[in-house]
């Protein structure tokens, strides 16, 4: 299983495999055809409330991760997570995000969950 996290603004690479946008909002200034996004499962993205709390109130990454994992346990999100996990078993899946700090982003939480 191969799951990668990349910034959506980086040029697509041949070994990206399935390119999955994991942001709730479309990245600013990026044309849809240039992004080469294969899937955009908005149900896998953090809720608006959680996103605002993390970015606005200076919440800790650990608490964000815990809250986000709880959101991903909901039936719709869990089903989408299983679907992407199945695709990752078949080949590379690249999770795309506009986050500058991918190591402390929701995409990294997703990647860890997908690989478990």
C-alpha positions in Angstrom: 0.0 0.0 0.0 1.3 3.4 -1.0 -0.2 6.6 0.3 1.5 9.9 -0.4 0.7 13.5 0.7 1.5 16.4 -1.6 0.6 20.0 -2.1 -2.0 20.4 -4.8 0.0 23.2 -6.2 3.0 20.9 -7.1 3.0 19.7 -10.7 1.5 16.2 -11.1 4.0 13.4 -11.3 3.6 10.1 -13.3 3.9 8.0 -10.1 1.1 9.9 -8.3 -1.4 7.2 -9.0 -4.9 8.2 -7.9 -5.0 11.9 -7.1 -7.4 12.7 -4.3 -8.1 16.2 -3.2 -8.8 16.2 0.5 -9.6 19.9 1.1 -13.2 21.0 1.5 -12.7 24.1 -0.6 -11.1 24.2 -4.0 -7.5 25.6 -3.8 -7.3 29.3 -4.7 -5.8 30.2 -8.0 -5.6 26.7 -9.3 -7.4 25.7 -12.5 -9.2 22.4 -12.3 -7.6 20.9 -15.4 -4.1 21.8 -14.1 -4.7 20.1 -10.8 -5.5 16.7 -12.4 -7.7 15.6 -9.5 -9.3 12.2 -9.9 -11.5 12.3 -6.9 -12.7 14.9 -4.4 -14.5 13.2 -1.5 -15.7 16.2 0.6 -17.0 13.8 3.2 -13.4 13.0 4.2 -12.5 16.6 4.9 -12.6 18.2 8.4 -15.8 19.9 9.3 -15.9 23.7 8.9 -16.2 24.0 12.7 -13.1 21.9 13.2 -11.1 23.7 10.5 -12.0 27.1 12.0 -11.1 25.9 15.5 -7.7 24.6 14.5 -6.7 27.5 12.3 -8.4 30.3 14.2 -8.1 29.5 17.9 -4.6 28.1 17.7 -5.7 24.6 18.7 -3.0 22.0 19.2 -2.3 19.5 16.4 -2.8 16.5 18.7 -6.3 17.7 19.8 -7.1 18.5 16.1 -6.0 14.9 15.2 -8.2 13.4 17.9 -11.3 15.4 16.9 -10.7 14.8 13.2 -10.4 11.0 13.8 -13.7 11.1 15.7 -15.3 12.8 12.7 -13.9 10.2 10.4 -15.5 7.5 12.5 -19.0 8.7 11.4 -20.6 6.3 8.9 -20.3 8.4 5.7 -16.7 9.3 6.3 -15.8 5.8 7.4 -17.2 4.5 4.2 -15.3 6.9 2.1 -12.1 6.2 4.1 -12.6 2.4 3.4 -13.1 3.2 -0.3 -9.9 5.2 -0.6 -8.1 2.5 1.5 -9.2 -0.2 -1.0 -7.9 2.0 -3.9 -4.5 2.3 -2.0 -4.3 -1.5 -1.8 -4.5 -1.5 -5.6 -1.8 1.1 -6.2 -0.5 4.5 -5.2 -2.9 7.1 -3.8 -1.7 10.7 -3.5 -3.7 12.9 -1.1 -3.6 16.5 -2.3 -4.0 19.5 0.0 -3.3 23.2 -0.2 -1.9 23.2 3.3 1.6 24.6 3.5 2.5 22.4 6.5 1.5 19.0 5.2 3.1 17.2 8.2 0.6 18.9 10.5 -2.4 18.8 8.3 -5.6 16.7 8.0 -4.0 15.1 4.9 -1.3 13.6 7.2 -3.9 12.2 9.6 -5.7 10.6 6.6 -2.5 9.1 5.3 -1.8 7.5 8.6 -5.3 6.1 8.9 -5.2 4.8 5.4 -1.9 3.0 6.0 -3.0 1.4 9.3 
